[in-house]
């Protein structure tokens, strides 16, 4: 399994104005057997944002029409990650039955660090000390396919 959080792409073409979605949950569970702490979610995907007037960032379409509503939620971020796993297997069918390998590839390609910019080890604005809240970062399908899967 892979845990997925949500972020809002401000749709400017820049990365420095993307933010974690306010409704996206993050935790650092500790394994009771090993004592190791895990950062969750593992990665984030685009899921929009809620601003008090409604949800924005993910457009939905009506039958026969263009975009007719805008919504948000981690339920929109998770399919992005699922689609990326399908692309990975499509590029390398030997990975079909290698769930842990696919998870590692998705995480390795998640190079868009939202909560922490470039310094993924320390996040001074985090409500939990040193928790960057976006796991490995937001998925980057191009980075994942071009620089990890095909090399």
N, C-alpha and C positions, 0 to 999 in steps of 0.2 A: 504494500500500500504506500501511497504517497499523500501527504497532507498538503492541502492547497489553501493559501490565503488569497486575498483580493487587493488589487491596487487600482487607482484611477489614473488613466493616461489622459493628461490634460489636452491631448490632441493638438499640440503645437509643433510636433516634430522634434521636440527637445526631450531629453531625459531628466533634466534637473528640476522640472516642475511636476513630475509624477509623484503621487503620494499614496501611502497605504490607505485603504478604505477604512473609514471610521468604524464600520460594523465588522471588520475582519478580526477574528480572534487569534491570539497567539499565546502559547504556553511554553514552559520549559520543564517538562516532566523529568523526574529522576527515576532511572531504572532501579527498582528495589534490590535486585540481585548484584548489580555491578557498581551502583552508586554513580554511574555516568549520567550526566545531564544532556538531554537532547533539545535542540531548538526546534520548535514547531510553530508555524508550518514549515514543511521542507522547502517549498517554493511558493511564489505568488503568480497569479495570472490576472489579466485585465477583467475587472468586475464592476467598475463604476464607483459612484459615491452618492451618498445621501446628504442633502444639505438643508433639511428642514422644509423645503418646498417640494420635495420628492426625490426620486432617484434619477441620476444622470450618468451617461457614459456608455451604456449599452443600448443600442437602438433595436427595436423589434419591428417586424414588418407584418402588415395585414395581407390578406389574400388578394393578389392582383394589384397591390399598391406598394409604394415605397415605404420608408420608415414612418410608422404611425404612433410610436410611443418610445419613451426612453425609460430604462429601468436599471436596476443594479442588484448585486448579490454575489456571494461566493459560488452560488449555483451557476453563475455565468463564467466564473474563473476556472472552475474544475474542467469543463469541456475543452477549454483551450489546452490544458495540460494533457487531457486524453487524446486530443487531436495530434499533439506533438509526439506522443508515444506511437501513434499509428504511423506518422511520418518516419520515425526512427526505424520501426520494423519494416516499413516499405523500402527504406534505403539499405537495410541489412537484415534479410529474413532469418539469418542465423540467430538473431536475438529474440525470435518469436516466443520461446519458452524460457527466457532469461529475465524474469521480472526484476531481480535486484540489479542486473546489469543495465536495464532500461532506466530504472530509477537513478542510478549513478550517472548515466548519460544526461538525463534531464537536469539533474542537480549541477553537473559540471558545466552545462551550457547556460545556466541561469545567472548570467553575468551582469544583469541590470540591478545593481544594488540601490534600492529606493530609500530605505530608512537610514542608511549609513554612508551614502555617497561612495567613496573609494576605500574607506578604512573600515572593512567589515568586522574588525575585532572590537571596536569601541563605538558605542552609540550614545553620546552624552545627552541627547534629548529623549531617550527612551524612559518610559515610566518604570521599567525594570532595568537596573544597572547592567550595562554591557549586553543587553538583549536587543539585537538589531531588528527583531520582529518580522523580517521578511524571509527568514530561512537562508537558503543559498542566494536568494534574490529572485527577481521576476524572470520568467522564462524568456528566452530569446531564440525563436525557432531557427532563424538564419544562422546564428552562432552555433547552435547545437548541431544542425545538419552539416554545415560547411566545415567547421573546425574540429568536430569531435567524431561524428558518425562516419564521414567519408575519408578520414585520414587513417 
